[in-house]
């Protein structure tokens, strides 16, 4: 339990006498050293979670301190310049038990254990890129939180992106389409094909702020950037062009959203968020009343609000001629099948031309690419300072 822990490291007392004896004043008596004593945090009760752990020696100086949790994971920290106190670099996790092993300059040692208080409320994170996956060059790292995050700077400090080629990028805070707080890491430019990416989220013991609760675990993921595929849809020509590694692969006739109302397509820079294949599309779920309700093949999501690229054989007469869909980018079965088979989650998808309803909100998909680099940097809670990873 928390508080002062004592472990004696006693020395044997020795005495010696002169030849033929002598009186007591000639005897030299060595007093045993006092046992080493350390205190952890406060002197009673449980240590408060969400704060750094402090270990203080009663006398002398600390030479070494090791703090480990129940699984043997070490809590890193540093000894102060005066040698009296050790402070952890990370916060103590809630509801955890720790073991402290300390040693002073006289090779005495002390050990103790303590528990931390449980979290009143727990916050969790959803990560958009699964470990070991491969994604396209436009895919940001996106973290969505279950509960509000008001301590944005403190949370962002614990997030680290490391890349194999020192990619420049930064975190930016936005409101997800779900209404939850979200933070994305976007490179300055699209990723370079072949880049290896590692994301570490040292959130265990971090307080997300009022109403949000505390994180009770760390998170991590790693992934690779795949082929450099970019798609561009022109609402003017009713054509979709596909390039890969800078080489044009195809130009496909399409029909996009009907201009002038709710059925118009979103425009701007988007990202293929997921490949959902054959799905049921019901117009009533996106506020378009009874416009359609059908099974749709080769569906690839572009926004949370329901814009897709997919096969639309019922609209074949409009491909390359007129934009007459309910907002999605439709094409023939053959073109959609080939496009679906070659596309990656995270591919860049841009819609240009007249007749759109403008850019979707940033959180309605991955719309951060519609912001300039300076605009994106300003969304960081850490003064907009970019980080190289």
GIJO-V376538 format. One record per backbone hydrogen bond with DSSP energy under -0.5 kcal/mol. CO is the residue of the C=O (numbers start at 1). NH is the residue of the N-H. If there is no record, write none. Layout:
# GIJO-V376538
co-><CO	CO>
nh-><NH	NH>
This chain:
# GIJO-V376538
co-><3	5	7	14	18	23	24	27	28	29	36	37	38	39	39	40	45	47	48	51	53	54	55	56	61	64	66	67	68	69	73	74	76	76	78	80	83	84	85	86	87	90	92	93	96	97	98	99	100	101	102	103	103	104	108	110	112	114	115	117	121	123	124	126	128	130	133	135	136	137	140	141	142	143	144	148	150	151	152	153	154	155	156	158	160	162	163	167	168	169	170	172	174	174	176	180	181	182	183	184	184	185	186	192	195	196	197	198	199	200	200	201	201	203	206	206	208	208	209	209	213	214	215	219	221	222	223	224	224	225	227	227	228	229	230	231	232	232	233	233	234	234	238	239	240	241	242	242	243	244	247	250	252	254	255	256	258	261	263	265	267	268	268	270	271	272	274	274	277	277	279	279	280	281	281	282	283	283	284	288	292	294	296	297	299	299	300	301	301	302	303	306	307	307	308	309	310	312	313	315	315	316	318	318	322	325	328	329	330	331	332	333	334	335	336	337	338	339	344	345	346	347	348	349	350	351	352	358	361	362	363	363	365	366	367	368	372	373	374	376	377	379	382	384	387	389>
nh-><40	38	36	30	21	26	27	29	30	31	7	58	5	41	56	3	2	117	51	92	88	41	86	39	105	103	101	75	99	72	69	76	89	90	87	83	62	57	80	55	78	53	50	96	116	70	114	68	112	66	110	63	64	107	104	102	100	98	47	95	214	216	146	144	130	133	224	226	139	191	142	185	128	183	126	150	152	155	156	157	158	158	159	202	200	198	166	389	188	387	186	184	176	182	179	176	145	174	143	172	186	141	170	195	225	164	223	162	221	160	202	203	219	206	208	215	150	151	212	213	208	123	205	201	199	132	197	135	226	194	137	229	245	348	243	350	234	241	235	352	238	239	254	234	252	232	249	250	230	247	244	242	240	320	330	325	261	264	258	357	360	270	351	349	273	346	276	301	279	299	281	296	282	283	294	285	286	288	287	291	283	281	279	311	276	277	309	273	274	271	306	308	302	303	329	300	331	315	316	318	319	319	321	322	324	258	330	310	255	312	336	337	338	339	340	341	342	343	347	136	138	272	231	270	233	268	235	267	364	367	177	365	367	369	370	371	376	377	378	379	380	173	385	386	169	163>
